[in-house]
């Protein structure tokens, strides 16, 4: 997968990359290596939007705070566990399903 050309050390820097992650603005679902890289970059962008929104809503990103992306992602994952609990869902099962999707998308096996 393509990655940013510089270290992403803050959530605000991650937010600045939203256009970069959008690629050409559409999923290609093609078989070429270029299409797979592009689409996985878009998928990372979808998650970027979730992390940035979460950081803004929780105070991890505001006028006085700009956390590391790892902190925002870890906190979001913890809160997703709370959400799964509140809905009576098995987070471990959801995580396993997500891992399966991730692996198949890495190699365009979807």
Secondary structure, DSSP 8 states (H G I E B T S, - for coil): ----SS---SHHHHHHTHHHHHTTSS----SSHHHHHHHHHHHHHHHHHHHHHHHHHHTSEETTEE--HHHHHHHHHHHHHHHHHHHT--HHHHHHHHHHHHHHHHTT--
